Amino acid sequence: MFKSIKNISTKIKSSYVSTAQKVAAASVSPSEKQVRSALFVLGLTVLVFGLTDGITAQQFNGTTKYNDARIANAVNAVMTYLEGTFGALVMAAAGIGAIMSAAFGQYKAALSLMVVAIGAFILRSLMSTFFNDAGVQQ
């Protein structure tokens, strides 16, 4: 029994010494893999501790109130521009660009410009379908 305990303590001591030697060697002249691992752990730590406030902001004793009126006003201004003359200009320019791109054989560009033209035309419908637009004026 004494030999098995001595065996176990010898194994623990040898693993401790080898680990200490590896740590000392890594601190003196780290390899590229060790540097990348250390930077990854450092970045992950910064992210975890930096995002803690953002994660718990809505659950801080129920006292945090979120006022989205300014965001709704900004979205309303952008939507007003896109539904007005600027949206018509974007749609017409994208449509003409799509026709020209298709004529020159650039079918991927033509498809992209068609998506822009149709998207400018139906943006309000897409917004009301996929997002909560209760605060945005119609």
C-alpha positions, 0 to 999 in steps of 0.5 A: 500500500505504501508503494502505491501511494509513493507511486501515485505521489511520484506520478503527480510530482512528475506531471507537475514538474513537466507542466511547470517546465512547459509553462516556463518554456512557453513563457520564455519562447512561445510557439505560434500555436501557444500565442494564438491560443493565449490571444484567443483566450484573452479575446474571449475573456474581454468579450465575456466581461465586456458584454456582461453589461449589455446582457444584464441591462434589461434585467436590472431589477426591472428599472431599465426602460427602453425608449425606441422613439428615436429609432422609430423616427429615424426609420420613419425618415428613411422609409419616407425618403425611400417611398418618395422621390428618392425611392423612385429614383433608386428604382428607376436607376436600378431598373435601367442598370439591370437592363443595361447589365443584361444587354452587356451579358452581366446577368449576375449584376442584372439580377442584383439590380432587379432585387434593388429595384423591386426592394425599393418598391416593396420595402414598406411591405417587407418591413411590416411583414418581418418586423414590428413596425407599430412605432413607425408611422404609415 
